Amino acid sequence: MTMAMTGIRSFLYKEDFNKFIKALGEAVDYVKTELMPDFNFDAYNHDEVHTEHDGAETAETTEATEAVATETEVGSRATSIGG
């Protein structure tokens, strides 16, 4: 019998957000230090903007950055509207 998980929903109350962030950070630190101490997680850090040979940003990077910015703006408006 094969089971597959298709999705999980988690509801987080505003007043529990800081507790959640702290617990998530502790879980990540545990995985990095105790379970996988020899793994180089920084090798997969993609926060930097990648440039082509002529110094211009790639179209993919620009489009992805703009999409994230748009989603963040919409999300923050929804949060402030919803109170």
N, C-alpha and C positions, 0 to 999 in steps of 0.2 A: 504494500500500500504506500503510495507516494502522496505526501502532503505538500502543498505550496501555499505560502502566505501571499496574499494579493495586496494587502494594505493594512495599516494600523492608524487609528485615529486616537489622538490623545488630547484631552481637554485640560487646559491649564488656566487656573484663575489668576487674576492680576496679583492678588496678595500672596500667591505662592511662587511667583516668578523668580524672585531672588533665591529662594530655597532650591528651585529647580536648576538654576544656573550653577549654584554651588555644588550640588550633587552631580551634575553633568561634568563639571570640571574635575571633581574627585574621581569619577569613573574613568575619564580620559587619562588622567595622571596615573591611575592604577594600571591601566592597560599599557601605557608607555613605559612605566618604570618596573612593574612587576611581571607582566605577561610577555612583553616584547622589548626587553631592555637593549638588545643589540640591533634593533631595526632603526634605520635612518628615516624618520618621518619627514625631516626637512627636505629630503630629496623629492618629495611630492608636493611641495609648497608652490602653488601657482598664483600667488598674489601679485607678482610683478607683471608689468605690462610688457609683452613680447614685441620686439620690433623686427622688421625685415632688414635686409642688408643696407638699404638706403636710410634707415632711421625712422621710417614711417610706421605707424601702428598697422597691424593687419586688420582687414575688414572684419574678420571674425571676432577679434578682441574688442573692437569698437562697438560692434553690434551687441555683443554679450554684455558689455559694460552699460550701454544705454538701456538694454532690457532690464537689467537688475535695478538701475536707477529709477526707471519708470515703475517697476513693481514696488519698490521701497516707497516712492512718493504716494502711490495709490494706497498702500497698506497703512502708511502713517496718517493719511487723511481719514481712512475708514476707522482707525483707532480713535482719532480725536473726535470724530462724529459720533461713534458709538459710545464714547465716554468711558 
